[in-house]
Amino acid sequence: MNDTSLPNVERRYVPVTALPIEIEERADGMPMIKGISPPFNSESVDLGGFREVFAPTAFDAVLSGKTSEPQGRLDVVALFNHDENQVLGRTTSGTLSLMKTDRGLAYSITPPDTQLGRDIQTLLRRGDLSGASFAFSTTEDGQRWDRAEDGVMVRTVTSVSNLYDVSVVTRPAYQESTAAMRSLDAWRKQNLTARETRDIGEKAADEAADRRRRWSYALTAAAARLLAMKLKAYGSKRQ
């Protein structure tokens, strides 16, 4: 079951400015939608406290058929905006194919000859769709954390445990990466030194104290303005 509402399912977005989505015209009149999602060895934007890289090995397990699907075979759907009511293709029917390339995970979709399929092709040709997105899950064994030179944590996904869908999307939907953040928190607890833990605690305490000072100043300023207004009103009455 491709239940992308589960808490361990994550979504990532690949803009067309980074990797274009192409429509390949074929002699049989059945066009194909082609793209790469995600690229390998390419750092993402900040995802809320960390950046992310997909290693070339990331999808080896699922492409070889080692997935958590009950039927024991790869069952990935191609969707529009991650909507399971708007299906463009599926691996089990042969209308979606996935292949590992040097650049990344390549997908090829044979869109249906329906209003949805034709609309997607028109929107792609016009440039109205912004990119592709994919939904996946991984385990602690399938990821690695490192600190970059700028101090930001980088998550390298080495093995995806399941791939749920590849979607053509109108806008990027940056779903909060709760599964990744839980993994990062666990890594920090195991790997941060006592000094780093103390520094983080002191920084958090300083930020909290600064917020309290700003709040106190705001209250004092508000009280002063209120008193000034009352005194002005009192003075007006005495005149």
C-alpha positions as CSV (number, residue, x, y, z in Angstrom):
1,M,0.0,0.0,0.0
2,N,1.5,3.4,-1.0
3,D,0.4,5.3,2.1
4,T,2.3,8.6,1.9
5,S,0.5,9.9,4.9
6,L,2.7,7.8,7.2
7,P,5.0,9.8,9.4
8,N,8.2,8.1,8.1
9,V,7.4,9.0,4.5
10,E,9.4,12.0,3.2
11,R,9.1,14.1,0.0
12,R,11.7,15.9,-2.0
13,Y,11.4,18.4,-4.8
14,V,13.6,18.7,-7.9
15,P,13.0,21.9,-9.9
16,V,13.0,21.9,-13.7
17,T,15.7,24.6,-13.5
18,A,18.0,21.9,-12.1
19,L,16.9,18.9,-14.1
20,P,14.4,19.5,-16.9
21,I,11.4,17.2,-17.6
22,E,11.3,16.2,-21.2
23,I,8.6,14.9,-23.5
24,E,9.9,12.4,-26.0
25,E,7.9,12.0,-29.1
26,R,7.8,8.5,-30.5
27,A,6.9,7.0,-33.9
28,D,4.0,5.1,-32.5
29,G,2.4,8.4,-31.4
30,M,2.7,7.5,-27.7
31,P,4.9,10.2,-26.1
32,M,6.9,9.6,-22.9
33,I,7.6,12.0,-20.0
34,K,11.2,11.7,-18.9
35,G,13.2,13.1,-16.1
36,I,15.6,12.5,-13.2
37,S,14.5,12.6,-9.6
38,P,16.6,12.9,-7.6
39,P,20.1,13.6,-8.9
40,F,23.0,11.8,-7.2
41,N,25.8,13.5,-5.2
42,S,24.1,16.9,-5.3
43,E,23.5,18.8,-2.1
44,S,20.0,20.0,-1.6
45,V,18.9,23.4,-0.3
46,D,18.5,23.8,3.5
47,L,15.7,21.5,4.6
48,G,15.1,23.0,8.0
49,G,18.5,22.7,9.7
50,F,20.3,20.2,7.4
51,R,21.1,19.6,3.8
52,E,20.8,16.3,2.0
53,V,22.6,14.2,-0.6
54,F,21.5,11.0,-2.3
55,A,24.3,8.6,-2.9
56,P,24.4,6.5,-6.1
57,T,23.5,3.5,-4.1
58,A,20.3,5.1,-2.7
59,F,17.8,3.2,-4.8
60,D,19.7,0.0,-5.5
61,A,17.6,-2.0,-3.0
62,V,14.2,-0.9,-4.3
63,L,15.2,-1.3,-7.9
64,S,16.3,-4.8,-7.2
65,G,12.9,-5.6,-5.8
66,K,13.8,-5.4,-2.1
67,T,10.9,-3.3,-0.8
68,S,8.5,-3.5,2.0
69,E,5.5,-3.9,-0.3
70,P,3.3,-6.9,0.6
71,Q,3.4,-8.2,-2.9
72,G,7.2,-8.3,-2.7
73,R,7.8,-6.3,-5.9
74,L,8.4,-2.7,-6.7
75,D,5.1,-0.8,-6.9
76,V,5.7,2.9,-7.7
77,V,3.1,5.2,-9.1
78,A,3.6,8.3,-11.3
79,L,1.2,11.0,-10.1
80,F,0.2,14.6,-10.6
81,N,0.9,16.7,-7.4
82,H,1.2,13.5,-5.3
83,D,-2.6,13.0,-5.8
84,E,-3.3,9.2,-5.9
85,N,-6.5,10.1,-7.8
86,Q,-4.5,11.5,-10.7
87,V,-2.4,8.6,-11.9
88,L,-0.1,9.0,-14.9
89,G,1.7,5.6,-14.7
90,R,2.7,2.6,-12.6
91,T,5.6,0.3,-12.5
92,T,3.5,-2.8,-12.1
93,S,1.6,-2.0,-15.3
94,G,4.7,-1.1,-17.3
95,T,3.6,2.5,-17.8
96,L,6.3,3.8,-15.4
97,S,9.9,2.7,-15.6
98,L,12.8,3.5,-13.3
99,M,16.4,3.2,-14.0
100,K,19.7,4.1,-12.3
101,T,21.9,6.4,-14.3
102,D,25.2,8.2,-13.7
103,R,23.2,11.4,-13.1
104,G,20.5,10.1,-10.8
105,L,17.3,8.0,-10.7
106,A,15.7,8.3,-14.1
107,Y,12.0,7.8,-14.7
108,S,10.0,7.4,-17.9
109,I,6.2,7.7,-17.9
110,T,3.8,6.7,-20.7
111,P,1.0,9.1,-19.9
112,P,-2.6,7.8,-20.4
113,D,-4.6,9.0,-23.4
114,T,-7.0,10.8,-21.0
115,Q,-7.8,14.4,-20.3
116,L,-5.3,14.3,-17.4
117,G,-2.6,12.8,-19.6
118,R,-3.1,15.3,-22.4
119,D,-3.3,18.2,-20.0
120,I,0.0,17.3,-18.3
121,Q,1.7,17.2,-21.7
122,T,0.3,20.6,-22.6
123,L,1.4,22.1,-19.3
124,L,4.9,20.7,-19.6
125,R,5.3,22.0,-23.1
126,R,4.1,25.4,-21.9
127,G,6.5,25.4,-18.9
128,D,3.6,25.7,-16.4
129,L,4.8,22.9,-14.2
130,S,7.7,23.6,-11.9
131,G,9.4,20.2,-11.5
132,A,9.2,16.7,-10.1
133,S,8.9,15.4,-6.6
134,F,9.2,11.9,-5.1
135,A,8.1,10.2,-1.9
136,F,10.3,7.8,-0.1
137,S,11.3,6.3,3.3
138,T,14.5,5.1,4.7
139,T,15.9,3.6,7.9
140,E,18.8,4.5,10.3
141,D,21.0,2.0,8.4
142,G,20.3,3.7,5.1
143,Q,21.6,7.2,6.0
144,R,24.8,8.9,7.3
145,W,25.3,12.2,9.0
146,D,28.3,14.5,8.6
147,R,29.1,18.1,9.6
148,A,30.0,20.3,6.6
149,E,32.7,23.0,6.8
150,D,30.1,25.7,7.4
151,G,28.8,23.8,10.4
152,V,25.6,22.6,8.8
153,M,24.7,18.9,9.1
154,V,24.5,17.0,5.9
155,R,22.5,13.8,5.6
156,T,23.6,11.3,3.0
157,V,20.9,8.8,2.0
158,T,22.7,5.6,1.1
159,S,19.8,3.2,0.9
160,V,16.1,4.0,0.4
161,S,13.8,1.3,2.0
162,N,10.8,2.2,-0.1
163,L,9.9,4.5,-3.0
164,Y,6.2,5.4,-3.2
165,D,5.7,7.8,-6.0
166,V,7.3,10.1,-8.6
167,S,5.1,13.1,-9.2
168,V,5.0,16.0,-11.7
169,V,4.1,19.0,-9.6
170,T,2.8,22.5,-10.0
171,R,4.5,23.9,-6.9
172,P,7.1,22.5,-4.5
173,A,5.6,21.1,-1.4
174,Y,8.4,21.1,1.2
175,Q,6.9,18.7,3.7
176,E,8.4,19.0,7.1
177,S,11.1,16.2,7.3
178,T,10.1,14.9,10.7
179,A,11.7,11.5,10.0
180,A,15.0,13.1,9.1
181,M,14.9,15.4,12.1
182,R,14.3,12.5,14.4
183,S,17.3,10.8,12.9
184,L,19.4,13.9,13.3
185,D,18.4,14.3,16.9
186,A,19.5,10.7,17.6
187,W,22.8,11.3,15.8
188,R,23.5,14.4,17.9
189,K,22.8,12.6,21.2
190,Q,25.3,9.9,20.2
191,N,28.0,12.0,18.6
192,L,28.1,15.5,20.1
193,T,30.9,16.1,22.6
194,A,30.2,17.5,26.0
195,R,31.6,20.9,24.9
196,E,29.3,21.0,21.8
197,T,26.3,20.0,24.0
198,R,27.2,22.7,26.5
199,D,27.6,25.3,23.7
200,I,24.2,24.4,22.2
201,G,22.6,24.7,25.6
202,E,24.2,28.0,26.3
203,K,23.2,29.4,22.9
204,A,19.6,28.2,23.5
205,A,19.7,29.9,27.0
206,D,21.1,33.1,25.5
207,E,18.4,33.2,22.8
208,A,15.6,32.6,25.4
209,A,17.0,35.4,27.7
210,D,17.2,37.7,24.7
211,R,13.6,37.0,23.8
212,R,12.6,37.7,27.5
213,R,14.5,41.0,27.4
214,R,12.8,42.1,24.1
215,W,9.4,41.1,25.6
216,S,10.1,43.0,28.8
217,Y,11.2,46.1,26.8
218,A,8.0,45.9,24.7
219,L,5.8,45.7,27.8
220,T,7.6,48.6,29.4
221,A,7.4,50.7,26.3
222,A,3.7,49.9,26.0
223,A,3.1,50.8,29.6
224,A,5.0,54.1,29.2
225,R,2.8,55.0,26.1
226,L,-0.4,54.2,28.0
227,L,0.7,56.3,31.0
228,A,1.6,59.2,28.7
229,M,-1.8,59.0,27.1
230,K,-3.5,59.0,30.4
231,L,-1.5,62.0,31.6
232,K,-2.3,63.9,28.4
233,A,-6.0,63.2,28.8
234,Y,-5.9,64.3,32.4
235,G,-4.1,67.5,31.5
236,S,-6.7,68.2,28.8
237,K,-9.6,67.8,31.4
238,R,-7.9,70.2,33.9
239,Q,-7.6,72.9,31.2
